[in-house]
Each structure stands twice: as structure tokens, then as C-alpha cells.
């Protein structure tokens, strides 16, 4: 699909949220919409929101249609495939995005991509990035050197997060010899006012802390090598492993919020473990890369780099806001659709 800027200005972009509301997994779609709105593109949707003109999906015409998929299911993919327009794409940041196998001509903007797992289809890596709200909350954060020597480890218990458990056993105990690791969890709630209070507390903790453990992910292997999983062979025909195990579900809100808040941000070494982004941060320049083979070496280098901690923090903050703030995301999307140089930059 190739669509020019003038076509978008004339006909606009339609965001379809299949649950009829903005959900937890609609973050990437809403961030993209915020960037496009700043550029004055007409935006439509099936949800009620100040960002969009609310219209039925069948009443818009020549729009580019973005189907924001929250949970991958064959039934939903068939709906997208059958929708009668050539100007459609899928945006998916679901945990099970590796189960997304639409027709090969449908462009899929997908999170959690890994270079060591080739998946059939027309896939383009699309990280979570920053929302307009996160930009607003973090732009005012002072970036002075004085922060508590505290590292946040505020992960809630979650399914399919084997990487966090592995590092709890191998890396976090090493950090605790030199830093205070804050494991406190803020209460979550569905109340909107309390939710806003929770967000304020969350960003206040980021603002006052030296760093944040911001990794996530789970390990994935070719299960069909075992006779007990023969029934999975049809699904696994869509995969080609170049290395095992592969780390999937690695992207997170916490990673981008930590960068934008100016924290030392810890994640696996993105280059070594194959994390696929259009524009990848550099370890020891923008974030602290963890090597599962050498956690002690990672800690030692972290301590050696103490004179550069403020520099790394600021580099990461500037990089995240410039490359994956709503303006950077919108620019990447426009280049990608038009086929111009910049849209296809992908490590």
C-alpha cells in the first residue's frame, strides 16, 4: 500500500477500535492519532473522543483505515481482510501479536518483533513509544543530577514474563549490593480520578529515582520439535527460527516512560537479543543493556560508568522524545505510507 500525503489530507485516516472503545492496548493507535492531529489531518473513528470525528466505518470512503487490534483472533483478522478497501492496515501491540497471520498484502504495524524469529506476512516493527499524556507529564521533569540512588523495580505479577523472573534471580540481587531497589507497587484502580492520582504518583517516583528496571519479555522456542506438540505444526509453519530461545513480548510502557522521565533505563541488550525497531537505541548511550550471559560484567561496567550516568539519562530522554514521541511516530508513519526515505529505516 502506497498513499501520498495529499490523499491523506483530502480523505483522512479512520481508526477502528474493534471493542468500540479505547482499551489498554490502544496506546500505540492513540499516540499515532495525536501526532497526525497536530499536523491537521482529518481523523475519524468509531469511538467518541475529542481526537476524532465520530462516524460509522461504512460512511467515510477513501480514508486510510487503521484497525487497532487489541487481542489477536482469526475471526477479527477475517473481518479486516474482508473490508472492501485497498487502503487498510493493522496496528497491533497485543501480547500475542506473533499469532497475527493476515493476508500478505495487508501491512501490519506490530510490537514485540524479534529479528531472530521470521514471521510470515507484511510486518513492520512498531514499538509502544510515548503517548501525548506521557510527553506532557515528563517534559516538565527537571533533569538535574540530584536523584535518590534508587532503582525502581515496580513490576506487577504477570503471566508470560519469564525474563523478569530470570533477572530477579540473577541480576537484581547484584544491584541490591550497591543500590536501594524499590519494589513497592502502587495500587491500581478503575476510578478515573484515582487513576490520575496513580499516574501522578508513578511519574513522581520516576522523577526522583536514579533508574528504573524497565525490561519485560518471555522466552519462545519451536515446540513442534517435541512429539507432544504436533498439533501446533500448522501454526508454527508461519515461523522460522534463526536462534532459540527468542525473547518475545519485550516492549513495555515502563521502558518508554523511564526514558522520557530521564531515568537510567535497564533492558536486555536490544542488539544482542534481536529486538526489532525502526530506530534502535544504543546501549550505554541511551540505556543500560543487560547481558544474560554476564550479569556481573554488566554491573561492573555500570559502576565504572558512574561519571556518565547523567549523560546517559539525558541522551535516552532526548532520543525517546525525538524518535518515539507523537511527532516522531507520525512522521515515521507518513514516510512509511508514502514510501519516502525515512519510513523504511529499520535495523
Backbone torsions as a table, in degrees:
resi	resn	phi	psi	omega
1	UNK	NA	126.5	176.7
2	UNK	-129.0	122.2	-176.3
3	UNK	-132.5	129.3	-179.4
4	UNK	-79.8	162.0	-178.3
5	UNK	-62.4	-39.7	-178.4
6	UNK	-64.8	-35.3	176.1
7	UNK	-62.1	-42.8	179.0
8	UNK	-64.9	-39.8	-179.8
9	UNK	-66.6	-33.9	-177.9
10	UNK	-78.6	-42.1	-171.6
11	UNK	-109.3	-22.7	175.8
12	UNK	84.5	-173.6	-177.1
13	UNK	-127.1	133.6	178.7
14	UNK	-108.8	123.3	176.8
15	UNK	-101.8	117.4	179.6
16	UNK	-106.7	119.0	177.4
17	UNK	-103.6	112.9	-166.7
18	UNK	-66.4	-18.9	177.1
19	UNK	-92.3	2.8	177.8
20	UNK	73.5	16.7	179.9
21	UNK	-158.8	165.8	173.8
22	UNK	-79.7	131.6	-177.2
23	UNK	-118.8	175.9	178.7
24	UNK	-53.7	-37.5	-175.2
25	UNK	-89.6	5.8	178.7
26	UNK	-87.9	3.7	-175.7
27	UNK	-50.6	-50.1	-176.1
28	UNK	-64.0	-38.2	178.8
29	UNK	-66.8	-42.2	-179.1
30	UNK	-69.0	-35.3	176.3
31	UNK	-64.4	-43.7	177.7
32	UNK	-63.1	-44.0	179.9
33	UNK	-60.9	-39.2	179.4
34	UNK	-61.9	-41.2	178.8
35	UNK	-67.4	-40.0	178.5
36	UNK	-68.0	-36.6	178.7
37	UNK	-62.7	-38.4	178.8
38	UNK	-62.3	-27.1	179.2
39	UNK	-90.3	0.5	173.9
40	UNK	83.3	15.9	178.3
41	UNK	-74.9	141.0	174.5
42	UNK	-65.5	130.8	-178.4
43	UNK	-124.6	134.4	-179.8
44	UNK	-127.9	158.4	177.9
45	UNK	-163.7	164.3	173.7
46	UNK	-86.6	0.7	177.9
47	UNK	-106.8	159.4	175.5
48	UNK	-90.6	115.7	-178.7
49	UNK	-159.8	144.7	177.6
50	UNK	-60.4	-20.8	-178.7
51	UNK	-72.3	-28.0	-170.9
52	UNK	-120.0	155.2	162.2
53	UNK	-86.8	123.8	-175.8
54	UNK	-79.9	118.0	178.2
55	UNK	-145.2	155.9	173.0
56	UNK	-65.3	146.5	179.6
57	UNK	-62.9	-20.3	-177.9
58	UNK	-92.7	6.2	-173.1
59	UNK	-121.3	25.3	-174.4
60	UNK	-117.1	-38.9	174.2
61	UNK	95.3	-110.4	-168.1
62	UNK	-91.0	18.1	177.5
63	UNK	-60.8	161.4	160.6
64	UNK	-86.0	126.9	-175.5
65	UNK	-101.7	124.3	176.0
66	UNK	-109.9	115.9	178.0
67	UNK	-94.9	108.2	-179.6
68	UNK	-86.1	105.1	-175.8
69	UNK	-94.8	124.6	-179.1
70	UNK	-90.3	-40.8	178.8
71	UNK	-133.4	125.3	-176.4
72	UNK	-72.6	129.5	174.6
73	UNK	-147.1	145.3	178.8
74	UNK	-58.5	-35.1	-178.7
75	UNK	-64.0	-43.3	-179.7
76	UNK	-68.1	-40.3	178.3
77	UNK	-59.9	-39.6	179.1
78	UNK	-64.1	-36.5	177.0
79	UNK	-62.1	-44.5	179.0
80	UNK	-64.0	-45.5	-179.1
81	UNK	-59.9	-35.9	-175.5
82	UNK	-83.2	-13.3	-176.5
83	UNK	-65.9	128.3	-168.1
84	UNK	-81.8	71.9	172.1
85	UNK	-153.8	143.9	175.2
86	UNK	-80.9	-12.8	-175.0
87	UNK	-99.1	68.2	-179.2
88	UNK	-138.0	150.0	176.5
89	UNK	-150.6	165.5	179.4
90	UNK	-112.1	136.1	171.8
91	UNK	-119.6	118.4	-172.9
92	UNK	-138.5	125.3	175.3
93	UNK	-123.0	25.2	-179.0
94	UNK	-68.6	154.5	178.0
95	UNK	-59.4	-32.9	-178.1
96	UNK	-101.2	35.3	-178.3
97	UNK	-63.4	-21.4	177.7
98	UNK	-70.1	-7.0	175.0
99	UNK	-94.2	10.3	-177.7
100	UNK	-89.7	113.0	-177.9
101	UNK	-132.4	67.9	178.1
102	UNK	-78.7	179.4	175.3
103	UNK	-56.6	145.6	-169.1
104	UNK	-66.0	-17.3	-178.5
105	UNK	-87.6	-2.0	-180.0
106	UNK	-93.2	119.3	178.2
107	UNK	-68.5	131.6	179.6
108	UNK	-120.8	116.9	172.9
109	UNK	-90.9	113.9	-168.2
110	UNK	-131.7	143.5	176.2
111	UNK	-90.5	170.2	173.6
112	UNK	67.7	20.0	-178.4
113	UNK	-69.2	146.5	178.4
114	UNK	-133.0	129.7	-177.2
115	UNK	-64.3	-19.3	-177.8
116	UNK	-89.3	1.7	174.9
117	UNK	-130.1	106.6	178.5
118	UNK	-86.9	126.7	-177.5
119	UNK	-119.4	137.7	-177.8
120	UNK	-62.1	152.0	176.8
121	UNK	113.5	173.9	-179.3
122	UNK	-94.8	80.8	-172.6
123	UNK	-104.2	140.1	176.7
124	UNK	-132.5	128.2	-176.1
125	UNK	-65.8	133.2	-176.8
126	UNK	-140.0	89.8	-176.5
127	UNK	-64.3	166.1	179.7
128	UNK	-57.0	-49.6	-179.3
129	UNK	68.2	-160.7	-174.1
130	UNK	-112.5	138.2	173.7
131	UNK	-85.8	165.6	176.1
132	UNK	-61.7	-35.1	179.5
133	UNK	-67.0	-40.9	177.8
134	UNK	-66.3	-40.6	174.7
135	UNK	-56.4	-47.1	-178.1
136	UNK	-60.7	-43.7	-175.7
137	UNK	-72.5	-27.5	-173.7
138	UNK	-99.3	-19.7	-177.8
139	UNK	-64.6	-26.6	-178.7
140	UNK	-88.9	-2.9	-178.1
141	UNK	-70.6	123.3	178.3
142	UNK	-66.7	145.7	-175.3
143	UNK	-112.8	34.8	177.1
144	UNK	-70.7	165.9	-176.1
145	UNK	-74.5	-19.3	-172.8
146	UNK	-80.9	103.2	174.7
147	UNK	-137.7	153.6	178.0
148	UNK	-62.4	141.3	177.2
149	UNK	-76.0	59.2	-174.4
150	UNK	-121.2	137.7	172.8
151	UNK	-111.5	126.0	179.4
152	UNK	-79.7	131.2	169.4
153	UNK	-129.4	76.6	-171.2
154	UNK	-110.5	42.5	175.9
155	UNK	-74.2	134.4	170.0
156	UNK	-81.8	148.0	175.1
157	UNK	-55.8	133.0	-175.2
158	UNK	-147.8	151.8	176.0
159	UNK	-73.3	155.4	173.5
160	UNK	56.0	45.5	177.0
161	UNK	-127.5	52.7	-177.7
162	UNK	-60.0	-31.0	-179.3
163	UNK	-62.5	-42.9	179.8
164	UNK	-62.4	-40.9	179.3
165	UNK	-65.0	-41.7	-180.0
166	UNK	-61.5	-42.4	-179.2
167	UNK	-75.5	-25.6	171.9
168	UNK	-61.3	-32.3	-179.7
169	UNK	-83.9	-33.0	-169.0
170	UNK	-109.5	-29.6	-170.4
171	UNK	-115.4	-44.7	-177.1
172	UNK	-59.6	-40.5	176.9
173	UNK	-59.6	-32.1	176.2
174	UNK	-67.2	-42.0	178.9
175	UNK	-62.5	-36.8	-175.9
176	UNK	-67.9	-12.3	175.0
177	UNK	-74.5	-18.5	-174.0
178	UNK	-126.5	-17.6	-177.0
179	UNK	-133.3	159.4	165.9
180	UNK	-82.8	123.7	176.8
181	UNK	-101.7	113.2	-177.6
182	UNK	-85.6	110.6	-178.2
183	UNK	-101.4	8.3	-176.4
184	UNK	-66.7	140.8	177.5
185	UNK	-109.5	130.3	175.6
186	UNK	-78.0	144.1	179.0
187	UNK	-67.4	139.2	175.8
188	UNK	-101.7	153.3	-177.0
189	UNK	-155.5	156.6	177.1
190	UNK	-89.5	-8.2	179.6
191	UNK	-71.5	129.1	-172.9
192	UNK	-63.3	-43.2	-179.2
193	UNK	-66.6	-43.8	177.4
194	UNK	-65.8	-34.3	177.9
195	UNK	-62.6	-41.5	177.3
196	UNK	-64.2	-38.6	176.3
197	UNK	-62.6	-40.9	177.5
198	UNK	-60.0	-43.2	179.8
199	UNK	-62.8	-42.3	178.8
200	UNK	-61.3	-42.8	178.6
201	UNK	-63.8	-42.3	-179.0
202	UNK	-60.5	-48.6	-177.9
203	UNK	-73.1	-27.9	174.5
204	UNK	-65.0	-38.6	177.5
205	UNK	-67.4	-40.3	176.2
206	UNK	-61.7	-41.8	-177.3
207	UNK	-62.3	-34.4	-173.7
208	UNK	-95.4	-6.9	-174.1
209	UNK	-102.3	146.8	178.5
210	UNK	-63.9	-43.1	-174.0
211	UNK	-150.6	174.8	-178.0
212	UNK	-145.5	129.6	172.9
213	UNK	-78.5	112.4	-167.2
214	UNK	-123.6	26.5	-178.2
215	UNK	-93.3	160.1	175.1
216	UNK	-160.2	168.1	176.3
217	UNK	142.0	166.5	176.7
218	UNK	-140.1	161.0	-174.9
219	UNK	-94.7	140.7	-175.0
220	UNK	-134.6	133.2	-179.3
221	UNK	-134.0	172.1	177.7
222	UNK	-81.8	93.7	-176.8
223	UNK	-68.3	-20.0	-176.6
224	UNK	-71.1	-6.7	173.3
225	UNK	-68.2	-16.4	176.8
226	UNK	-98.3	136.9	179.2
227	UNK	-64.3	-18.2	-179.8
228	UNK	-72.1	-14.7	-177.4
229	UNK	-117.4	30.5	-179.2
230	UNK	-61.7	-29.3	-179.0
231	UNK	-67.2	-9.4	-179.8
232	UNK	-94.9	1.8	-172.5
233	UNK	-64.8	-34.2	179.2
234	UNK	-62.8	-43.9	177.3
235	UNK	-65.1	-44.2	-175.0
236	UNK	-73.5	-8.3	173.1
237	UNK	-65.2	-18.1	178.0
238	UNK	-83.9	-3.6	-175.8
239	UNK	-114.0	146.1	168.2
240	UNK	-133.3	111.8	-178.1
241	UNK	-83.3	129.4	173.0
242	UNK	-102.8	-11.2	176.6
243	UNK	-162.0	147.9	175.8
244	UNK	-135.9	146.4	-9.3
245	UNK	-73.4	161.2	176.2
246	UNK	-107.3	144.1	176.4
247	UNK	-94.4	116.9	175.5
248	UNK	-114.1	177.0	-178.4
249	UNK	52.5	40.4	-171.8
250	UNK	-90.2	-18.1	-177.5
251	UNK	-79.3	156.6	-178.4
252	UNK	-160.1	153.9	173.1
253	UNK	-60.6	-40.1	-173.7
254	UNK	-59.0	-39.0	-178.6
255	UNK	-59.0	-48.7	-176.4
256	UNK	-72.9	-38.1	177.8
257	UNK	-64.1	-40.5	179.8
258	UNK	-63.5	-45.3	177.6
259	UNK	-59.4	-50.1	-176.0
260	UNK	-63.7	-29.3	179.5
261	UNK	-81.7	-1.6	177.2
262	UNK	78.0	28.7	176.4
263	UNK	-90.7	154.8	162.6
264	UNK	-64.6	119.2	-170.5
265	UNK	-110.5	123.2	-175.6
266	UNK	-101.8	130.2	173.1
267	UNK	-151.3	168.2	171.3
268	UNK	-58.4	154.8	174.7
269	UNK	-61.2	108.3	-170.8
270	UNK	-67.3	-33.6	178.3
271	UNK	-71.5	-48.3	-176.1
272	UNK	-62.4	-38.1	-174.7
273	UNK	-98.2	11.7	167.1
274	UNK	78.2	20.5	-179.1
275	UNK	-67.3	128.3	-168.9
276	UNK	-104.0	114.2	177.6
277	UNK	-132.7	156.4	173.7
278	UNK	-62.4	-33.2	-179.2
279	UNK	-145.6	111.0	-170.2
280	UNK	-97.1	137.8	175.8
281	UNK	-70.4	157.9	-179.5
282	UNK	-99.3	131.4	176.2
283	UNK	-64.7	141.3	-178.5
284	UNK	68.1	1.7	170.0
285	UNK	-112.4	-45.6	-178.5
286	UNK	-110.3	-23.9	-176.9
287	UNK	-155.1	172.9	179.9
288	UNK	-98.5	111.1	-177.6
289	UNK	-86.3	132.8	-179.6
290	UNK	-102.4	132.2	176.9
291	UNK	-106.3	115.3	-178.9
292	UNK	-62.3	-23.8	179.3
293	UNK	-79.2	-18.7	-173.1
294	UNK	-147.7	65.9	179.2
295	UNK	-63.4	-32.9	178.7
296	UNK	-65.9	-42.3	177.8
297	UNK	-62.2	-37.4	177.4
298	UNK	-63.5	-45.0	178.9
299	UNK	-62.5	-45.0	-179.1
300	UNK	-60.7	-42.9	179.6
301	UNK	-67.2	-38.2	177.2
302	UNK	-55.4	-44.9	-179.8
303	UNK	-67.8	-38.0	177.8
304	UNK	-64.5	-31.8	-176.4
305	UNK	-85.5	9.7	-176.5
306	UNK	-51.0	-40.8	178.0
307	UNK	-61.2	-18.9	-177.9
308	UNK	-103.2	4.2	-176.0
309	UNK	-56.7	-46.1	-179.6
310	UNK	-63.0	-37.8	178.4
311	UNK	-64.7	-45.2	179.6
312	UNK	-63.3	-42.9	178.7
313	UNK	-58.0	-47.9	-177.3
314	UNK	-70.7	-38.0	176.5
315	UNK	-59.4	-44.9	-179.7
316	UNK	-63.7	-41.1	179.6
317	UNK	-62.8	-49.9	-178.8
318	UNK	-63.2	-40.8	179.6
319	UNK	-62.7	-47.3	-177.2
320	UNK	-64.8	-44.7	-178.7
321	UNK	-66.4	-36.5	-178.4
322	UNK	-77.4	-42.1	-172.9
323	UNK	-90.6	-31.8	-174.0
324	UNK	-129.9	17.8	164.1
325	UNK	-73.6	174.1	-173.3
326	UNK	-63.2	-31.7	178.1
327	UNK	-69.1	-44.0	178.8
328	UNK	-64.9	-38.2	179.0
329	UNK	-65.8	-44.0	179.1
330	UNK	-63.1	-41.4	178.9
331	UNK	-62.4	-42.9	178.9
332	UNK	-62.6	-40.8	179.6
333	UNK	-62.8	-44.1	-179.5
334	UNK	-65.1	-41.7	176.4
335	UNK	-62.9	-40.7	-178.5
336	UNK	-63.9	-45.7	-179.5
337	UNK	-67.1	-38.6	-177.3
338	UNK	-82.3	-13.3	-178.1
339	UNK	78.0	11.2	-179.4
340	UNK	-75.0	160.6	176.8
341	UNK	-60.1	131.2	-178.4
342	UNK	120.3	-36.2	-179.8
343	UNK	-75.1	-24.7	-176.0
344	UNK	-101.7	10.3	176.4
345	UNK	-69.5	112.8	-175.1
346	UNK	-152.1	119.3	-174.8
347	UNK	-67.6	NA	NA
